[in-house]
Amino acid sequence: MELTIILSFLAYTLLLFVVMWLTSRRASNNDAFFRGQRQSPWPVVAYGMLGASLSGVTFMSVPGDVYHNGFTYMPLVLGYVIGYFVIAFLLLPLYYRLNLTSIYSYLQQRFGTVSERTGAIFFILSRLLGSALRMYLVVFVLYELVFRSWGIPFWVPAVIFIAIILAYTFRGGLKTVVWTDTLQTTFLLLAAAATVVALLHHLHTDLPHIISASAQGGITRVFETDVNHPKYYWKQLVSGAFITIAMTGLDQDMMQKNLSCRSLRDAQKNVITSSFLFIIVNILFLILGAVLVYYGQHTVGFEFPTGPDGRVLADKIYPLVASQLGGFVIVCFVLGMVAAGYSSADGTLTALTTTFCYDFLHFDQRDTMSEERKTRLRKFIHVAFALLYLLIIVAFRPFHRDSLINTLFDIAGYTYGPLLGLYTFGLFTRRQVRDRWVPIVAVSCPILCYLLKIFSYRLIGYQLGFELLLLNGMMTFLGLWLCSYTQHTTNP
């Protein structure tokens, strides 16, 4: 089995490098790396963004979480659609009108350089942690399936993954990422669909029967009606909208791909198309989860993986089933995981480099700096972020216990909240903040939110969930208002 997994991994990686070679032949300059020369076809971007949005965490955690929470993830997904419309008709027109390469340049024009760098730091922190954990999950699975039995340390596959991503993004940057994302999305979706088909064949049943049995067991429950539950459906719906606005609309990684489209209209078509495709894709992953749970419940001798406390480990259900079935299913699983890992990391690495180059080194304002020097700096920064990626992946190994999807949303709640507050204040007020106070507000609000999350249930009997992001943004907005004054000039 180990040899089959390694050969599948190598074959997919080779295919990825073929795509990289084809797309980067005329992409050696900085404009191609940072903006894709503003020539990306919108259907390609829309399709590729699915893979970047899903990641390995969705591939494993969403199906696995069905065991604990049924289909209650769906209201969150429906909230995403609302958020995508806000991005398409509010944020994208702003970004295109200002002709931005880094979206945090807006904060510099609206408030000042300190605000710009504060926003960029929160993005870097969030993306480094979030994307590294997504990649960690892929490395962890391959380590458990292959490298552990060979006696190879965990850091070795981590180094291999980061080196591969660095290699195929080093030259072409965004121009390459836009096209490799389409390949990765295809393999991600084919892997999930093929796994469902293979499991149905193995169980000698059909999908309607499994859905019916799952419904009787409460597995297909979509709406959680307990207001104090973290999955309460209204809480999920509202949180989903703001999660998308913050984690896509205020995220350099996701917006950089949109800004590579030929026009604002193309970018808007891309975002709206992605939103509806996202619903279909998540339904596929929830169905996969229902089939996995049915398999576990109706297979003699199968035991769901549990932790030291006896709780079922959601992240390990899919890989355990795949490893037991072997053959075609394990190949599908590995290719899906690898595709998901690459798609979430390659664009992020490019976006982190872009953010640092434009929001800290201000490439757009350095007319006296030669293109050669900018290219050398860009490559050095690209490698530095790749090394930081590697350090986080290796360091997280002792702390992995349960499903990572809730951990990632917690990180987003703390790190994207200040961005949500900054952009909301900039777009919907005409007041000017005292620029030097912005970092204090941006750091204080996540700390207060953390304390509220710990003590809210004990104090008021209410448990905070994904709406932590919205609360963080509101507190940031209020903090900015307190350190602001009336502005007499027109907003940019």
C-alpha positions, -999 to +999 in steps of 0.1 A: +000+000+000+028+024+009+043+020-026+010+027-042+006+059-022+041+072-030+037+065-067+003+083-068+019+112-050+048+114-074+026+111-105+004+139-093+034+161-084+049+155-118+016+165-135+016+197-114+051+206-125+041+201-162+013+227-156+038+250-138+062+248-168+035+256-193+021+286-174+054+301-162+073+302-195+063+339-200+058+347-164+092+357-152+085+393-143+071+408-111+037+418-126+031+381-136+041+370-101+019+395-082-010+401-105-010+374-132-006+402-157-043+408-152-051+382-178-067+354-158-099+340-174-127+343-148-141+308-152-107+294-145-103+315-114-138+306-102-132+269-106-097+270-091-109+290-060-131+261-050-100+241-042-083+270-025-114+275-003-119+239+006-084+227+016-074+195+033-094+204+064-126+205+045-117+173+027-113+154+061-129+175+088-163+183+071-170+146+063-157+135+097-177+161+116-209+146+103-204+119+130-208+145+157-230+173+142-248+158+112-253+183+083-255+214+106-225+228+087-249+237+058-264+269+073-228+282+076-223+274+038-256+292+030-242+322+049-212+321+027-233+329-004-245+361+013-209+371+020-199+364-016-225+389-029-212+415-005-177+409-018-188+411-054-208+444-052-190+462-024-154+452-020-144+443-056-155+476-071-134+494-044-103+473-051-106+477-089-113+514-087-081+520-066-061+496-089-048+477-059-022+449-059-023+444-021-058+451-007-043+465+025-030+495+005-066+507+009-060+511+046-029+532+039-049+555+017-078+557+041-061+559+075-023+558+072+008+536+070+004+522+105-031+510+098-019+495+065+008+475+082-015+465+111-040+450+086-011+433+068+003+418+100-031+404+110-034+388+075+001+374+077-005+360+112-039+345+102-027+330+069+006+316+083-013+298+111-044+288+092-027+277+060+001+259+078-024+239+098-042+229+066-009+218+052-001+201+085-031+179+081-020+166+047+015+159+059+001+142+090-020+118+070+008+109+046+031+104+076+007+081+093+000+061+061+035+058+048+065+075+065+058+063+100+060+027+091+093+034+074+107+050+105+111+084+089+107+114+112+076+137+107+097+167+096+109+149+065+076+148+046+069+183+058+102+195+042+093+176+010+059+193+007+072+228+014+100+223-011+076+212-038+053+242-033+082+266-032+096+251-064+064+255-085+055+290-072+090+304-072+090+316-108+054+321-120+037+331-087+000+340-092+001+333-129+010+297-121-012+293-090-044+303-110-039+273-133-025+248-109-056+255-087-078+242-115-059+209-115-061+206-077-098+214-076-105+187-102-086+160-082-101+171-050-137+167-063-130+135-082-114+120-051-145+127-030-170+115-056-149+084-064-148+075-027-185+077-024-190+054-054-164+029-041-180+028-007-215+022-022-201-006-042-183-021-012-215-019+009-237-033-019-262-005-015-272+028-031-271+064-020-309+069-014-309+040+011-279+055+030-295+090+031-328+075+043-310+055+071-289+085+080-321+106+083-336+081+107-305+083+128-305+121+128-273+123+107-288+145+080-301+171+105-294+205+090-308+230+115-297+230+151-325+249+170-309+251+205-299+288+208-271+280+232-255+254+209-225+265+189-242+252+157-274+271+162-286+277+126-291+315+128-258+319+144-243+297+116-260+317+088-249+351+101-214+339+110-211+323+075-217+356+058-191+375+079-166+347+077-167+349+039-165+387+039-135+386+062-117+354+051-123+359+014-131+396+009-104+409+033-079+382+025-051+390+002-047+353-009-083+350-022-086+386-035-053+385-053-068+358-076-099+379-082-078+410-090-059+390-117-091+389-138-093+411-168-120+434-155-143+441-125-172+425-143-152+393-148-141+393-112-178+397-101-189+368-123-161+347-108-172+354-072-209+348-078-203+316-097-179+304-070-206+310-043-232+286-059-206+260-068-195+261-032-229+249-020-229+220-044-194+210-034-201+211+003-232+190-001-209+164-018-186+164+012-215+161+037-229+131+017-194+116+018-195+120+056-229+103+058-216+074+037-184+071+059-206+070+091-229+044+076-198+023+066-185+025+102-219+016+117-226-014+094-191-029+090-184-058+114-152-052+134-149-016+124-142+008+153-143+046+150-110+061+160-110+076+195-088+098+216-076+093+252-109+107+265-130+082+244-143+109+220-144+099+184-116+117+164-134+132+134-103+139+114-092+103+114-125+087+102-119+092+065-082+081+064-090+050+086-118+039+062-096+046+032-067+026+046-089-004+054-104-005+019-071+001+003-065+000-035-086+025-054-101+042-024-067+049-008-054+063-040-084+086-043-080+097-007-043+105-011-047+124-044-075+144-028-055+152+002-024+162-017-045+184-041-062+200-012-029+207+006-012+222-024-042+244-033-044+259+001-007+266+004+006+277-030-017+308-032-011+317+004+027+316+000+023+339-030-001+362-012+022+365+019+051+375-004+029+401-021+017+416+011+052+420+025+065+435-007+037+460-011+027+468+025+061+469+041+086+474+013+061+494-008+072+481-042+046+503-059+062+535-045+098+526-052+103+539-087+141+542-082+144+505-073+153+483-104+132+454-114+161+431-108+165+442-072+127+438-066+129+403-081+158+393-058+139+407-027+107+390-037+125+356-041+142+360-007+109+369+010+092+339-007+117+315+007+116+331+042+078+326+044+082+290+032+106+283+061+081+299+085+055+276+071+077+246+078+084+257+114+047+260+122+039+226+107+066+208+126+058+227+159+021+219+158+026+181+158+023+176+196-008+197+198-030+179+173-059+163+191-093+166+173-110+182+143-090+211+130-119+229+113-131+245+146-095+254+155-092+272+121-124+291+126-113+302+161-080+315+146-100+334+120-123+349+146-094+364+165-073+375+135-098+386+109-120+404+134-097+435+134-096+435+096-134+434+095-136+463+119-110+484+100-127+480+066-162+485+080-151+517+097-133+529+066-162+521+042-192+532+063-179+563+082-163+595+071-142+598+103-105+597+104-087+575+130-055+585+149-032+561+130-008+554+158-037+541+180-049+515+155-025+487+166-036+491+202-072+487+193-065+458+169-046+438+195-069+446+225-101+435+209-090+398+202-078+396+237-111+408+251-129+384+228-108+355+241-118+363+276-154+366+267-154+332+250-140+317+282-164+333+306-196+340+286-213+307+293-205+309+330-216+345+333-247+347+310-254+311+300-245+317+263-218+299+245-199+318+218-193+301+185-184+313+150-201+347+158-169+355+176-156+370+144-186+394+142-182+404+179-145+410+174-152+432+144-178+452+163-155+458+192-128+469+168-152+493+151-161+508+185-125+511+195-117+529+162-146+553+168-133+562+202-099+572+188-113+590+157-122+625+147-143+642+120-126+641+087-130+670+063-117+654+032-134+628+009-127+591+015-105+575-011 
